Amino acid sequence: MKRPHYPIRAVSKLTGLSIDTLRAWERRHHAVEPQRDDRGRLYTEGDVERLQLLQAGVERGHAIGRIAALTDLQLKALLARSVPVPLSEAGRALPGTSSKAINLQPILSSIHRFDAVAVERELGRFASMLSPREVIHQMVTPLMSQVGDEWHQGHLNIAQEHLLSALLRNQLGALVRLYTRTDTPSRLLFATPAGEQHEFGILSAALLAAGGGLGVVYLGANLPAEEIVEAAKKTDVHAVVLGIQGADGARAMGRSLQDIAQKLSPHVELWVGGGHSQEILHSVKRTRALWLDNLELFEQHLKRLGARF
């Protein structure tokens, strides 16, 4: 048996797969089983070759969940029969993510037809191909942006937007549960204060944290301040992450935020993201809360707590 000697960063460069994709394929699909030393994973030349075969299969339109169980010989035979998928629909890849082709049009077309089964199938297919970070940056964010544009242009109605939001919420919730670990360097609690019903932002943030290897305590939306504080105390989290849109009752949101900031243990960090109303921003600045106005900044602080992307 060949001795493993490739660290994960070298494998990432050799295969073109991001580090979190490599971890996801190992953890969820058992694509390869690298050995470990005190510095982390070590891969053999055979592991690298297999990952290259799997990557080629995914680029040709095969779901990683379907081909990960194939032998190397079966993968080579499959690739010999497959035609590469054109990359004309590929979106801009962020640092640390791969440049897989993400064609969102089938989802949008299915939403127009109110075909929930087709939408759910496509979301699940992408979730099986992509790492958690890629799910957020290459599927969820551009998809919601396109849906928002179509809604403003009158091409989608509120019912269609709500249908997609509900299906995405279910998919993200399932992924958060799948990737959440217990043996983590840090743990974060995610919630929205009382009166705040929009949980899409904290669900996306929770998946990024879980995909980065951090622990997640997900409480959901519309919780009284005292319950958030009590949950943080009982779960011994390092940070509480709140999503606040503030569209309905910015003053009430501000009071709730101040209440949480005052009662939360000083050893627990408080992070806030969401809406950009001036009233909400002023409320955040009056507390010790850290304002995170984009996912890239959020990821920087996840890395500070030990996340690896």
N, C-alpha and C positions, 0 to 999 in steps of 0.2 A: 504493500500500500504506500502511495506517495506521501511524503511528509508534508504537512500543511505549513506554509510559510508566508501566505499573502494576508496582510491585515485588511480590515474592511474598507479602509480608504483606498488602498491600492486596487481592491476588487471593484470598487465603485468606478474608478478611472478606467479599468480594463473592460468593464461591461457596459458602461454608460448608464448604469442604474444608480439612483440616489441611495444614500446610506439608509434612509428610513424605508425605502422600497425593499432593499435587501433584508432588513430586519423583518418587515411585514411578510415577505415571501417565506422567510424561514419560520416565523412564529405561526402564521395563519395557514400556510399551505405546505410546510415542510419540504420546500423545494430543494434545499440542501441542508446538511447538518454539520456545520463547521465545528471544529474543536475550539477550545478556549484555553488561554493561559491567563496570567495575572494582568495582562494588558488588554484582553478582549478576545474577539473572534479571530480564528486563523483558518484560512481556506487553502485547499489543495488546488493543483492545476486542473484536476478533474472537476472540482466544484466550479471553478471559473468557466470552464468549457460548458458545463451544464447550464449555468446562469446565462451564458451567451446564447445558448440554444433556446432557453425559455424566453429571453428577451426578444429574440427573432420571431418566436411564435406569437407573442403578444402583439408585435408590430404588424403581423399579418392578420390580426383580427381575432385571435384565439384568446379566450379568458384564461388567466393564470390559474384560476380554480379548477379548470377542466384539464389543463395539460401538465400541472405540477406532478401528478402521479405517474406520468409516462416515463419509460426508461429513455436513456440517451438515444438508443437505436430507434425507438418509436418516434422520438422528437425529430430525428434526422429524416425519417421517412415522411413524417407529417410536413416538414418544411419543404421537402422535395415536391410535394403536391400543392403547396400553398402559393398564392400570389401576394406579394407585398401590398399593404394598404397605402394609398397615396397620403401624403402629409399635408395636403392643401388646406385641411381644416384644423391643423395643429395651432394651438394658442401659444403665446409667449411663455416660455418656461422661466420660473423664478430660480434664483440660486438655490441649489440643493434639491431641485425637482428635475424630473426627466422631461424630455420633449416628446412624449407620446401624442399621437393624434387623438384629439378629443372633438368629435363631431356631435354637437349638442342639438342639431336640427331634428333628429328623430324624437327627442324628448319634447321639443317645442311643438312639433306637428301633432304629437299625441295629446298634448295639453289642449290644443285647439279643438280636438275631437272629444275631449273629456274621457280619453281612454286611459284610465288609471292603471289598468293591468300592464299596458305597454310602457307607461312611464316608470312604474315600479320595476319592471324587468330591465329597462335600460339603466336605471340608477343602480340596481344590484350588479349589473354587468360591469359598470365602471368601478364600483366599490371593490369588486374582486380583482380588478386589474391594477388599481392605483393604491399608493400608500395613503395614510390619513392626511398628510400634508398636501399631497397632490389632489385628493378628493376636494379639499377646501379651495385651494388656489386655482386648480385647473378645471373643476367641475362646478362646485357650488357657487363661488363668487361670480364667474362669468355668466352662469346660467341665470342667477337672480338679477344680474345687471341687464341681461337681454329681456327677461320677463318684465322688469320695471320699465324698460324703454317701450316695449310693445303695449304695456298697459297705458302709459302716458299717450301713446299714439292712437289709442282706441282699438288696437288689434286684439287685445285680450281684455276680458272683463274680470270683475272682482272674484267671481266664483272660480274661474280658471286659475287665477293667482292663488286663491286659497287652497285649491286642490293640490297644486304643486307644492306649496308650503307644507301642507300636511304630510305628503308623501316624503318630502325631503327630511322633515322632522323625524319621521319614523326611521328612515335610513340612517340618519346621523345618530339617533339614540341607540340604535342597534350596534353601530360601529363603536360608539363610546363604551358600551358595555363589553364589547369584544376585546378592545385594546386596553382597557383599564387593568392595571397591575397593582399588586399589594407590596411587592418588594421594590420600593421606589425611593430615590433620594429625597423627594419632596412630594407633598400632597396639596392640592388646591381644591377649594370649594367654589361651586358655581351656582348662582341664583340671581333672581331679579327681585327688587323690593316690592312691597305691597302696592297694588295698583298698576304695576308694570306687567303687562301680559305678553310682551314680545320676548320670546326666549330663543329665537333663531341665532342671535349673536353669541349667547353663552354656550349654546350647543356646538357651534362651530369652534369656539375657543376651547371647549372641553375636549373635542376630538383632537385638536392640535396638541394639547397638553398630554393626552393619553398616547398619541402617536409618537411623541417625543420621549416617552418612557416615564412620565410623571404620574403620580396617583391622582385620581379624580373622585371627588364627592359631588355628585350632581343632584341638586335639589329641585331645579325647575323654576317656574315663574310664580310671581305674586305671593311672596312670603313676608310676613311681618318682620320688622327689624329684630325683635327679641328672639325670634325663632332662628334667624340666620346666625345671630351671635351665639346662641346656645348650641347650635349644630357645629359651629366652628370650634367651640370649646370641647365638645365631646369627641370630635374626630381628630383633634390635634393637627390641624392643617397649618401650612406655612403661609398661605395667602387666601383671601376671599376675593373672588372675581364677581363683580356685579355688572349686569347689563342694564342700562338706563336709556330709554328713548326719550322719555319725558314729554311725549306728544300730548298726553292727557294729564294735566296737573303737575307742571314743572316745580311749583312751590312745594307740593306734597312730597315729590321725589327728593327734593333738596333736604327737607326736614328728616325724611327717612334715612337718607345718606348720612347726615350729621349724627343721627341717633346711633347708627351702626358704627361709625367711626369712633364715637366716644366710648361705646360699651365694649367694643372688640378689644381683646388683649393687645397691649402695645407691641408684643412680640409677633403678632400676626399682621402681615402686610394687607393693605386694602387696595385693590385695583378696580378701576371703573372704566368702562367703555360704552359706546353706543351713540346716542344722539348728540348733535352739536349745537343745541340751543344755548344762547348766551347765559340764560338763567341756570341751566344745568352746569355749565362750565364754571360759573361763579360759585355755585354750591360746592363743587369739587375742590376748588381752590381754597375754600374756607375750612377744609378738613385736611387730614394727613393723607388722604387718598392719592394714589398715583393715577393720573389720567392717561389712558392709552387710546389714541384716536385712530389706530390702524392695526392690522394683524401683524405687519412686519415688526412694529415696535413691541407688540405683545410677545412675539416669538423671541425677541432679544431678551426680555425678562424671563421667559421660560428657560432659556439657555443659562441664565444666571443662576437659576435654581437647579440646574443639572440636566435639562432636556438636551437631547442629541438629535439633530436633524441632518 
